[in-house]
Amino acid sequence: MFNLSQWLKESMISGVAKGQVSLAYVAIKAEEYLSRGIFTEADVQEIAERSVEPVDPVPSEEPPEEADEGDISG
């Protein structure tokens, strides 16, 4: 049988991890579902613990190589 709360939890957690939705949005929706009785406090706690936003890679500190004057490559 389809479990709505489980599906919502997994979708919210996955959405944050993939960068499709923000953690703030998920927190607001989780509170809304809690107040409607769709989620329990344990569900909201699980979402809070498992929702991790993706981290952008740190750009390299090295400046790009400059082409020599008169060099036509690139």
Chimera marker file (.cmm) of the C-alpha trace (Angstrom):
<marker_set name="trace">
<marker id="1" x="0.000" y="0.000" z="0.000" r="1" g="1" b="0" radius="0.5"/>
<marker id="2" x="1.193" y="3.504" z="-0.817" r="1" g="1" b="0" radius="0.5"/>
<marker id="3" x="2.617" y="5.397" z="2.185" r="1" g="1" b="0" radius="0.5"/>
<marker id="4" x="2.231" y="9.137" z="1.574" r="1" g="1" b="0" radius="0.5"/>
<marker id="5" x="4.364" y="10.313" z="4.493" r="1" g="1" b="0" radius="0.5"/>
<marker id="6" x="7.246" y="7.996" z="3.539" r="1" g="1" b="0" radius="0.5"/>
<marker id="7" x="7.105" y="9.127" z="-0.088" r="1" g="1" b="0" radius="0.5"/>
<marker id="8" x="7.044" y="12.798" z="0.920" r="1" g="1" b="0" radius="0.5"/>
<marker id="9" x="9.978" y="12.333" z="3.305" r="1" g="1" b="0" radius="0.5"/>
<marker id="10" x="12.141" y="10.597" z="0.712" r="1" g="1" b="0" radius="0.5"/>
<marker id="11" x="11.205" y="13.133" z="-1.980" r="1" g="1" b="0" radius="0.5"/>
<marker id="12" x="12.041" y="16.076" z="0.271" r="1" g="1" b="0" radius="0.5"/>
<marker id="13" x="15.365" y="14.610" z="1.395" r="1" g="1" b="0" radius="0.5"/>
<marker id="14" x="16.309" y="13.677" z="-2.172" r="1" g="1" b="0" radius="0.5"/>
<marker id="15" x="15.261" y="17.095" z="-3.487" r="1" g="1" b="0" radius="0.5"/>
<marker id="16" x="17.557" y="18.882" z="-1.056" r="1" g="1" b="0" radius="0.5"/>
<marker id="17" x="20.473" y="16.535" z="-1.768" r="1" g="1" b="0" radius="0.5"/>
<marker id="18" x="20.126" y="17.087" z="-5.523" r="1" g="1" b="0" radius="0.5"/>
<marker id="19" x="19.762" y="20.852" z="-5.143" r="1" g="1" b="0" radius="0.5"/>
<marker id="20" x="16.236" y="20.818" z="-6.580" r="1" g="1" b="0" radius="0.5"/>
<marker id="21" x="14.679" y="22.463" z="-3.497" r="1" g="1" b="0" radius="0.5"/>
<marker id="22" x="16.160" y="24.510" z="-0.678" r="1" g="1" b="0" radius="0.5"/>
<marker id="23" x="16.507" y="23.310" z="2.870" r="1" g="1" b="0" radius="0.5"/>
<marker id="24" x="14.410" y="26.283" z="4.006" r="1" g="1" b="0" radius="0.5"/>
<marker id="25" x="11.532" y="25.250" z="1.710" r="1" g="1" b="0" radius="0.5"/>
<marker id="26" x="11.661" y="21.685" z="3.007" r="1" g="1" b="0" radius="0.5"/>
<marker id="27" x="11.600" y="22.934" z="6.602" r="1" g="1" b="0" radius="0.5"/>
<marker id="28" x="8.502" y="25.043" z="5.911" r="1" g="1" b="0" radius="0.5"/>
<marker id="29" x="6.706" y="22.182" z="4.147" r="1" g="1" b="0" radius="0.5"/>
<marker id="30" x="7.672" y="19.691" z="6.865" r="1" g="1" b="0" radius="0.5"/>
<marker id="31" x="6.118" y="21.978" z="9.492" r="1" g="1" b="0" radius="0.5"/>
<marker id="32" x="2.990" y="22.290" z="7.354" r="1" g="1" b="0" radius="0.5"/>
<marker id="33" x="2.705" y="18.503" z="6.996" r="1" g="1" b="0" radius="0.5"/>
<marker id="34" x="3.265" y="18.121" z="10.754" r="1" g="1" b="0" radius="0.5"/>
<marker id="35" x="0.430" y="20.534" z="11.533" r="1" g="1" b="0" radius="0.5"/>
<marker id="36" x="-1.860" y="18.634" z="9.104" r="1" g="1" b="0" radius="0.5"/>
<marker id="37" x="-1.059" y="15.299" z="10.750" r="1" g="1" b="0" radius="0.5"/>
<marker id="38" x="0.727" y="13.877" z="7.702" r="1" g="1" b="0" radius="0.5"/>
<marker id="39" x="4.095" y="13.853" z="9.518" r="1" g="1" b="0" radius="0.5"/>
<marker id="40" x="4.949" y="13.011" z="13.094" r="1" g="1" b="0" radius="0.5"/>
<marker id="41" x="7.633" y="14.843" z="15.041" r="1" g="1" b="0" radius="0.5"/>
<marker id="42" x="9.887" y="11.837" z="14.395" r="1" g="1" b="0" radius="0.5"/>
<marker id="43" x="9.350" y="12.283" z="10.643" r="1" g="1" b="0" radius="0.5"/>
<marker id="44" x="10.320" y="15.949" z="10.830" r="1" g="1" b="0" radius="0.5"/>
<marker id="45" x="13.388" y="15.067" z="12.913" r="1" g="1" b="0" radius="0.5"/>
<marker id="46" x="14.446" y="12.460" z="10.328" r="1" g="1" b="0" radius="0.5"/>
<marker id="47" x="14.071" y="14.980" z="7.513" r="1" g="1" b="0" radius="0.5"/>
<marker id="48" x="16.123" y="17.539" z="9.442" r="1" g="1" b="0" radius="0.5"/>
<marker id="49" x="18.909" y="15.041" z="10.098" r="1" g="1" b="0" radius="0.5"/>
<marker id="50" x="19.072" y="13.561" z="6.582" r="1" g="1" b="0" radius="0.5"/>
<marker id="51" x="18.572" y="16.705" z="4.474" r="1" g="1" b="0" radius="0.5"/>
<marker id="52" x="21.995" y="17.942" z="3.418" r="1" g="1" b="0" radius="0.5"/>
<marker id="53" x="22.376" y="20.615" z="0.759" r="1" g="1" b="0" radius="0.5"/>
<marker id="54" x="24.978" y="19.901" z="-1.935" r="1" g="1" b="0" radius="0.5"/>
<marker id="55" x="28.264" y="21.739" z="-1.589" r="1" g="1" b="0" radius="0.5"/>
<marker id="56" x="29.701" y="23.577" z="-4.579" r="1" g="1" b="0" radius="0.5"/>
<marker id="57" x="33.317" y="22.625" z="-5.254" r="1" g="1" b="0" radius="0.5"/>
<marker id="58" x="35.830" y="25.199" z="-4.095" r="1" g="1" b="0" radius="0.5"/>
<marker id="59" x="37.373" y="26.973" z="-7.102" r="1" g="1" b="0" radius="0.5"/>
<marker id="60" x="41.104" y="26.653" z="-7.580" r="1" g="1" b="0" radius="0.5"/>
<marker id="61" x="43.223" y="29.453" z="-6.125" r="1" g="1" b="0" radius="0.5"/>
<marker id="62" x="45.564" y="29.330" z="-9.102" r="1" g="1" b="0" radius="0.5"/>
<marker id="63" x="45.078" y="32.143" z="-11.626" r="1" g="1" b="0" radius="0.5"/>
<marker id="64" x="44.506" y="31.041" z="-15.236" r="1" g="1" b="0" radius="0.5"/>
<marker id="65" x="47.582" y="30.921" z="-17.401" r="1" g="1" b="0" radius="0.5"/>
<marker id="66" x="48.056" y="34.013" z="-19.536" r="1" g="1" b="0" radius="0.5"/>
<marker id="67" x="48.940" y="33.563" z="-23.201" r="1" g="1" b="0" radius="0.5"/>
<marker id="68" x="52.287" y="35.014" z="-24.274" r="1" g="1" b="0" radius="0.5"/>
<marker id="69" x="52.048" y="38.152" z="-26.388" r="1" g="1" b="0" radius="0.5"/>
<marker id="70" x="52.039" y="37.135" z="-30.011" r="1" g="1" b="0" radius="0.5"/>
<marker id="71" x="50.922" y="33.585" z="-29.184" r="1" g="1" b="0" radius="0.5"/>
<marker id="72" x="47.990" y="32.666" z="-31.431" r="1" g="1" b="0" radius="0.5"/>
<marker id="73" x="47.028" y="29.442" z="-29.710" r="1" g="1" b="0" radius="0.5"/>
<marker id="74" x="43.727" y="29.412" z="-27.819" r="1" g="1" b="0" radius="0.5"/>
<link id1="1" id2="2" r="1" g="1" b="0" radius="0.2"/>
<link id1="2" id2="3" r="1" g="1" b="0" radius="0.2"/>
<link id1="3" id2="4" r="1" g="1" b="0" radius="0.2"/>
<link id1="4" id2="5" r="1" g="1" b="0" radius="0.2"/>
<link id1="5" id2="6" r="1" g="1" b="0" radius="0.2"/>
<link id1="6" id2="7" r="1" g="1" b="0" radius="0.2"/>
<link id1="7" id2="8" r="1" g="1" b="0" radius="0.2"/>
<link id1="8" id2="9" r="1" g="1" b="0" radius="0.2"/>
<link id1="9" id2="10" r="1" g="1" b="0" radius="0.2"/>
<link id1="10" id2="11" r="1" g="1" b="0" radius="0.2"/>
<link id1="11" id2="12" r="1" g="1" b="0" radius="0.2"/>
<link id1="12" id2="13" r="1" g="1" b="0" radius="0.2"/>
<link id1="13" id2="14" r="1" g="1" b="0" radius="0.2"/>
<link id1="14" id2="15" r="1" g="1" b="0" radius="0.2"/>
<link id1="15" id2="16" r="1" g="1" b="0" radius="0.2"/>
<link id1="16" id2="17" r="1" g="1" b="0" radius="0.2"/>
<link id1="17" id2="18" r="1" g="1" b="0" radius="0.2"/>
<link id1="18" id2="19" r="1" g="1" b="0" radius="0.2"/>
<link id1="19" id2="20" r="1" g="1" b="0" radius="0.2"/>
<link id1="20" id2="21" r="1" g="1" b="0" radius="0.2"/>
<link id1="21" id2="22" r="1" g="1" b="0" radius="0.2"/>
<link id1="22" id2="23" r="1" g="1" b="0" radius="0.2"/>
<link id1="23" id2="24" r="1" g="1" b="0" radius="0.2"/>
<link id1="24" id2="25" r="1" g="1" b="0" radius="0.2"/>
<link id1="25" id2="26" r="1" g="1" b="0" radius="0.2"/>
<link id1="26" id2="27" r="1" g="1" b="0" radius="0.2"/>
<link id1="27" id2="28" r="1" g="1" b="0" radius="0.2"/>
<link id1="28" id2="29" r="1" g="1" b="0" radius="0.2"/>
<link id1="29" id2="30" r="1" g="1" b="0" radius="0.2"/>
<link id1="30" id2="31" r="1" g="1" b="0" radius="0.2"/>
<link id1="31" id2="32" r="1" g="1" b="0" radius="0.2"/>
<link id1="32" id2="33" r="1" g="1" b="0" radius="0.2"/>
<link id1="33" id2="34" r="1" g="1" b="0" radius="0.2"/>
<link id1="34" id2="35" r="1" g="1" b="0" radius="0.2"/>
<link id1="35" id2="36" r="1" g="1" b="0" radius="0.2"/>
<link id1="36" id2="37" r="1" g="1" b="0" radius="0.2"/>
<link id1="37" id2="38" r="1" g="1" b="0" radius="0.2"/>
<link id1="38" id2="39" r="1" g="1" b="0" radius="0.2"/>
<link id1="39" id2="40" r="1" g="1" b="0" radius="0.2"/>
<link id1="40" id2="41" r="1" g="1" b="0" radius="0.2"/>
<link id1="41" id2="42" r="1" g="1" b="0" radius="0.2"/>
<link id1="42" id2="43" r="1" g="1" b="0" radius="0.2"/>
<link id1="43" id2="44" r="1" g="1" b="0" radius="0.2"/>
<link id1="44" id2="45" r="1" g="1" b="0" radius="0.2"/>
<link id1="45" id2="46" r="1" g="1" b="0" radius="0.2"/>
<link id1="46" id2="47" r="1" g="1" b="0" radius="0.2"/>
<link id1="47" id2="48" r="1" g="1" b="0" radius="0.2"/>
<link id1="48" id2="49" r="1" g="1" b="0" radius="0.2"/>
<link id1="49" id2="50" r="1" g="1" b="0" radius="0.2"/>
<link id1="50" id2="51" r="1" g="1" b="0" radius="0.2"/>
<link id1="51" id2="52" r="1" g="1" b="0" radius="0.2"/>
<link id1="52" id2="53" r="1" g="1" b="0" radius="0.2"/>
<link id1="53" id2="54" r="1" g="1" b="0" radius="0.2"/>
<link id1="54" id2="55" r="1" g="1" b="0" radius="0.2"/>
<link id1="55" id2="56" r="1" g="1" b="0" radius="0.2"/>
<link id1="56" id2="57" r="1" g="1" b="0" radius="0.2"/>
<link id1="57" id2="58" r="1" g="1" b="0" radius="0.2"/>
<link id1="58" id2="59" r="1" g="1" b="0" radius="0.2"/>
<link id1="59" id2="60" r="1" g="1" b="0" radius="0.2"/>
<link id1="60" id2="61" r="1" g="1" b="0" radius="0.2"/>
<link id1="61" id2="62" r="1" g="1" b="0" radius="0.2"/>
<link id1="62" id2="63" r="1" g="1" b="0" radius="0.2"/>
<link id1="63" id2="64" r="1" g="1" b="0" radius="0.2"/>
<link id1="64" id2="65" r="1" g="1" b="0" radius="0.2"/>
<link id1="65" id2="66" r="1" g="1" b="0" radius="0.2"/>
<link id1="66" id2="67" r="1" g="1" b="0" radius="0.2"/>
<link id1="67" id2="68" r="1" g="1" b="0" radius="0.2"/>
<link id1="68" id2="69" r="1" g="1" b="0" radius="0.2"/>
<link id1="69" id2="70" r="1" g="1" b="0" radius="0.2"/>
<link id1="70" id2="71" r="1" g="1" b="0" radius="0.2"/>
<link id1="71" id2="72" r="1" g="1" b="0" radius="0.2"/>
<link id1="72" id2="73" r="1" g="1" b="0" radius="0.2"/>
<link id1="73" id2="74" r="1" g="1" b="0" radius="0.2"/>
</marker_set>
